Amino acid sequence: MREAITGNLLTKTKKVFAKTVKRGYALMVIPNSQGTIRCFSIPYLVFLSVFVLFGINTYFLCRYPFRITEIMKLESEINSLQSIISKQDKELRRLDPYLRATQEIESDLNKANKFLVKMEKQYLEVRNRKSTEELSVRLVNLPQYKLSSTDREYSKLAVLNDNLEYLAEEISYTTSSLQDLLTRYKDYDRQLDFTPTIWPLARERSISSGFGYRRHPIYKRLIKHQGVDIPCRQGTPVRATAEGKVTIAGVRGGYGLLVEIDHGYGYRTRYGHNSRVAVRVGQWVKKGQTVAYAGNTGTSTGVHVHYEVRVNGVPVNPVPYMK
């Protein structure tokens, strides 16, 4: 039933279409003056095609002014964006010197870290110490970036920020390390002020009797000599070989007139056989300050200075401390 209805509908449609196509239009051309009237037959399909084309052209002609307005608006926006981009480009180009500056800071930090290791080794050498681990230079390497052409300028700011953050951490580390090393050097330098490092006499540099066992010139038997004897003239100024506090300033048996100084850090020095003393007990003296004058008091066979260095109460050879 349904197929029959569909077939009838298609048949009727074809007949209507055939009739419509067969229909046409007549175009008559009538002159203004006397003449032959001409009549042109226009088929339906041709007329329809012309009408459709005319309608399409009319649509686009009407829309054209609106498209022109949109294009002009877009051109204005493009010009505005180009201006902004140009300004940003100029601003971003100003970052180049700062990027180069971060590279210079990188080089300076590497030099500082090399200097740090060098001074650390010298410090250990001066203190006669050995490092528990091998010292190596901490190298500073800025992050490396490969920027594409599309984001090259934009990414400069990000690169600069990353470089600055990285360098801030490295500068903090290097500064802290240098400050720590400087503090240790200052502490050691201060300790050196309390460590015997000079001769007790400014000019005399000869030793008549060294440290250790010897035949005593008076007792004529083998006795350990707890210091060194430095011959000189009567009244030669005797100086403190390190900073400290005077603990003895007077006669002490065979030492004669004796000056003893406590320097701290376990160090004590003694200066014997003086003709007179120039300090008193409890007095604080500086390295190189005159504390006595050479003489021949006590158990002595001639004018000289008996010089001792004691470490934690034990007499040691003074020669390594006389430079």
C-alpha positions as CSV (number, residue, x, y, z in Angstrom):
1,M,0.0,0.0,0.0
2,R,2.8,2.4,1.0
3,E,4.8,1.6,-2.2
4,A,1.7,2.4,-4.3
5,I,1.2,5.8,-2.7
6,T,4.9,6.6,-3.1
7,G,4.8,5.6,-6.8
8,N,1.7,7.8,-7.5
9,L,3.4,10.7,-5.7
10,L,6.5,10.4,-7.8
11,T,4.5,10.2,-11.0
12,K,2.5,13.3,-10.2
13,T,5.7,15.2,-9.3
14,K,7.3,14.3,-12.6
15,K,4.2,15.4,-14.6
16,V,4.2,18.8,-12.7
17,F,7.9,19.3,-13.2
18,A,7.5,18.4,-17.0
19,K,4.7,21.0,-17.4
20,T,6.7,23.6,-15.5
21,V,9.8,23.0,-17.6
22,K,7.8,23.2,-20.8
23,R,6.4,26.6,-19.7
24,G,8.4,29.5,-20.6
25,Y,8.4,33.3,-20.8
26,A,8.3,35.6,-23.7
27,L,10.4,38.7,-24.0
28,M,9.0,41.3,-26.3
29,V,11.2,44.1,-27.6
30,I,9.0,47.0,-28.8
31,P,10.8,49.9,-30.4
32,N,10.0,53.6,-29.6
33,S,9.5,54.4,-33.2
34,Q,8.0,52.4,-36.0
35,G,9.6,49.0,-36.4
36,T,9.2,45.4,-36.1
37,I,8.2,44.0,-32.7
38,R,10.5,41.2,-31.7
39,C,9.5,38.4,-29.4
40,F,12.1,36.1,-27.7
41,S,11.1,32.9,-26.0
42,I,12.9,32.3,-22.7
43,P,12.8,28.8,-21.3
44,Y,11.8,28.4,-17.7
45,L,15.1,26.9,-16.6
46,V,17.1,29.8,-18.2
47,F,14.8,32.3,-16.5
48,L,15.2,30.6,-13.2
49,S,19.0,30.5,-13.5
50,V,19.2,34.2,-14.3
51,F,16.9,35.0,-11.4
52,V,19.0,32.9,-9.0
53,L,22.3,34.5,-10.2
54,F,20.8,37.9,-9.8
55,G,19.8,37.1,-6.3
56,I,23.2,35.8,-5.3
57,N,24.9,38.9,-6.8
58,T,22.5,41.1,-5.0
59,Y,23.3,39.3,-1.6
60,F,27.1,39.7,-2.0
61,L,26.8,43.3,-3.2
62,C,24.7,44.2,-0.1
63,R,27.1,42.4,2.2
64,Y,30.3,43.9,0.8
65,P,30.1,47.2,2.7
66,F,29.8,45.3,6.0
67,R,32.8,43.2,5.1
68,I,34.8,46.3,4.3
69,T,34.0,47.7,7.7
70,E,35.1,44.5,9.5
71,I,38.3,44.4,7.5
72,M,39.1,48.0,8.4
73,K,38.4,47.2,12.1
74,L,40.7,44.2,11.9
75,E,43.5,46.3,10.3
76,S,43.2,48.8,13.0
77,E,43.5,46.1,15.7
78,I,46.5,44.6,13.9
79,N,48.2,48.0,13.7
80,S,47.6,48.5,17.4
81,L,49.0,45.1,18.3
82,Q,52.0,45.7,16.1
83,S,52.7,48.9,18.0
84,I,52.4,47.1,21.3
85,I,54.7,44.4,20.1
86,S,57.2,46.9,18.8
87,K,57.3,48.6,22.3
88,Q,57.7,45.3,24.0
89,D,60.5,44.3,21.6
90,K,62.4,47.5,22.6
91,E,61.8,46.7,26.3
92,L,62.9,43.1,25.9
93,R,66.1,44.1,24.1
94,R,67.0,46.1,27.2
95,L,67.3,42.7,29.0
96,D,70.4,41.7,26.9
97,P,72.9,43.7,29.0
98,Y,71.4,42.1,32.2
99,L,71.7,38.6,30.7
100,R,75.4,39.3,29.9
101,A,75.8,40.7,33.4
102,T,74.6,37.3,34.9
103,Q,77.2,35.5,32.8
104,E,79.9,37.9,34.1
105,I,78.7,37.1,37.7
106,E,79.0,33.4,36.9
107,S,82.6,33.9,35.9
108,D,83.4,36.0,39.0
109,L,81.8,33.3,41.2
110,N,83.9,30.6,39.7
111,K,87.0,32.7,40.3
112,A,85.9,33.3,43.9
113,N,85.3,29.6,44.5
114,K,88.7,28.7,43.1
115,F,90.3,31.3,45.4
116,L,88.3,29.8,48.3
117,V,89.7,26.3,47.7
118,K,93.2,27.7,47.3
119,M,93.0,29.6,50.6
120,E,91.4,26.6,52.3
121,K,94.4,24.5,51.3
122,Q,96.8,27.2,52.6
123,Y,94.9,27.4,55.8
124,L,95.2,23.7,56.4
125,E,98.9,23.8,55.5
126,V,99.6,26.6,57.9
127,R,97.7,24.8,60.7
128,N,99.5,21.5,59.8
129,R,96.2,19.8,59.3
130,K,94.8,17.4,56.7
131,S,91.4,17.6,55.2
132,T,89.1,14.7,55.9
133,E,87.8,14.9,52.3
134,E,89.3,16.1,49.0
135,L,88.7,19.8,48.4
136,S,87.2,20.6,45.0
137,V,86.0,23.7,43.3
138,R,82.3,24.3,43.3
139,L,81.6,25.3,39.7
140,V,78.8,27.7,38.9
141,N,77.0,26.9,35.6
142,L,74.0,29.0,34.5
143,P,71.1,26.9,33.1
144,Q,71.4,26.6,29.3
145,Y,68.3,27.4,27.2
146,K,67.4,26.8,23.6
147,L,64.8,29.4,22.6
148,S,62.6,29.0,19.5
149,S,62.1,31.9,17.1
150,T,58.5,32.3,18.3
151,D,59.2,32.7,22.0
152,R,62.8,34.0,21.9
153,E,62.1,37.5,23.0
154,Y,59.4,36.6,25.4
155,S,61.5,34.0,27.1
156,K,64.4,36.4,27.8
157,L,62.6,37.7,30.9
158,A,62.0,34.1,32.1
159,V,65.7,33.2,31.5
160,L,66.8,36.3,33.4
161,N,64.6,35.5,36.3
162,D,65.9,31.9,36.5
163,N,69.5,33.1,36.2
164,L,69.0,35.6,39.0
165,E,67.4,33.0,41.3
166,Y,70.2,30.6,40.6
167,L,72.9,33.2,41.1
168,A,71.3,34.4,44.4
169,E,71.7,30.9,45.8
170,E,75.3,30.5,44.6
171,I,76.3,34.0,45.8
172,S,74.8,33.2,49.2
173,Y,76.8,29.9,49.4
174,T,80.1,31.5,48.2
175,T,79.7,34.5,50.5
176,S,79.0,32.3,53.5
177,S,82.0,30.0,52.7
178,L,84.3,33.0,52.3
179,Q,83.0,34.6,55.5
180,D,83.6,31.3,57.4
181,L,87.1,31.0,56.0
182,L,87.8,34.7,56.9
183,T,86.6,34.1,60.4
184,R,88.9,31.1,60.8
185,Y,91.8,33.1,59.4
186,K,91.1,36.0,61.8
187,D,90.8,33.5,64.7
188,Y,94.1,31.9,63.8
189,D,95.7,35.3,63.3
190,R,94.5,36.3,66.7
191,Q,95.8,33.0,68.0
192,L,99.2,33.7,66.4
193,D,99.4,36.9,68.6
194,F,99.3,34.5,71.6
195,T,101.7,32.0,70.0
196,P,105.5,32.5,70.3
197,T,106.7,33.2,66.8
198,I,109.7,35.7,67.1
199,W,113.1,35.8,68.7
200,P,113.3,37.3,72.3
201,L,116.1,39.6,71.1
202,A,115.6,41.9,68.2
203,R,119.0,41.6,66.5
204,E,120.9,38.7,68.1
205,R,120.4,35.4,66.2
206,S,123.0,33.1,67.6
207,I,122.5,30.2,70.0
208,S,125.3,29.3,72.4
209,S,123.6,26.4,74.0
210,G,120.7,24.5,72.5
211,F,117.7,22.5,73.8
212,G,118.3,19.0,75.3
213,Y,120.8,17.2,77.4
214,R,124.2,18.8,77.8
215,R,127.1,19.0,80.2
216,H,126.3,21.8,82.6
217,P,129.1,24.5,82.6
218,I,128.9,24.9,86.3
219,Y,127.7,21.6,87.8
220,K,129.9,19.7,85.3
221,R,127.4,16.9,84.8
222,L,124.8,15.9,82.2
223,I,121.6,17.9,82.7
224,K,118.7,18.5,80.4
225,H,118.7,22.1,79.1
226,Q,115.0,23.2,79.0
227,G,115.6,26.1,76.7
228,V,118.2,27.9,74.5
229,D,120.8,30.4,75.5
230,I,121.2,33.5,73.3
231,P,124.4,35.5,74.0
232,C,124.2,39.3,73.9
233,R,125.4,42.5,75.6
234,Q,124.5,43.6,79.1
235,G,121.2,45.5,79.1
236,T,120.0,44.3,75.7
237,P,116.1,44.7,75.7
238,V,114.4,41.3,76.0
239,R,111.0,41.3,74.2
240,A,107.8,39.1,74.7
241,T,107.6,36.6,71.9
242,A,103.8,36.6,72.1
243,E,100.9,38.5,73.7
244,G,99.9,37.4,77.2
245,K,99.8,37.9,80.9
246,V,102.9,38.2,83.2
247,T,102.9,35.4,85.8
248,I,106.4,35.7,87.2
249,A,108.6,38.9,87.4
250,G,111.4,38.4,89.9
251,V,114.1,36.1,91.2
252,R,113.6,32.4,90.7
253,G,116.6,30.3,91.8
254,G,119.1,29.5,89.1
255,Y,117.0,31.6,86.6
256,G,118.1,34.7,88.5
257,L,115.7,37.5,87.5
258,L,113.0,35.7,85.6
259,V,110.0,36.8,83.6
260,E,107.3,34.2,82.7
261,I,104.3,35.0,80.4
262,D,101.1,33.0,80.1
263,H,99.9,33.3,76.5
264,G,96.9,31.0,76.7
265,Y,96.2,28.1,74.3
266,G,98.6,26.1,76.5
267,Y,101.7,28.3,75.7
268,R,104.1,29.8,78.3
269,T,107.5,31.4,77.8
270,R,110.3,32.2,80.2
271,Y,113.2,34.7,80.0
272,G,116.0,34.1,82.5
273,H,119.2,35.7,83.9
274,N,118.0,39.3,83.3
275,S,119.7,42.3,84.9
276,R,116.3,43.9,85.6
277,V,112.7,43.4,84.7
278,A,110.4,45.9,83.0
279,V,107.0,44.4,83.9
280,R,105.1,43.3,86.9
281,V,103.0,40.2,87.7
282,G,99.5,40.5,86.3
283,Q,100.5,43.0,83.6
284,W,99.2,42.3,80.1
285,V,102.0,42.6,77.4
286,K,101.9,42.7,73.6
287,K,104.1,40.7,71.2
288,G,107.4,42.5,70.8
289,Q,107.0,44.6,74.0
290,T,110.1,44.9,76.2
291,V,109.7,42.8,79.4
292,A,113.3,42.8,80.7
293,Y,116.9,43.6,80.1
294,A,119.6,40.9,79.5
295,G,122.1,40.2,82.3
296,N,124.1,37.6,84.1
297,T,122.0,36.8,87.2
298,G,121.4,33.4,88.7
299,T,123.3,30.3,87.6
300,S,125.1,31.8,84.7
301,T,128.7,32.1,83.3
302,G,128.1,35.2,81.1
303,V,125.6,37.7,79.8
304,H,122.9,35.9,77.8
305,V,119.1,35.3,77.7
306,H,117.8,31.9,78.7
307,Y,114.6,31.4,76.6
308,E,112.1,28.6,77.2
309,V,108.8,27.7,75.5
310,R,106.4,25.4,77.4
311,V,103.3,23.8,75.9
312,N,100.8,22.6,78.5
313,G,103.5,22.8,81.1
314,V,106.1,20.7,79.2
315,P,109.3,22.4,78.0
316,V,109.8,22.0,74.2
317,N,112.5,23.0,71.8
318,P,112.0,26.8,71.2
319,V,113.7,26.9,67.8
320,P,110.6,26.1,65.7
321,Y,108.9,29.0,67.4
322,M,111.7,31.5,66.6
323,K,111.2,32.9,63.1
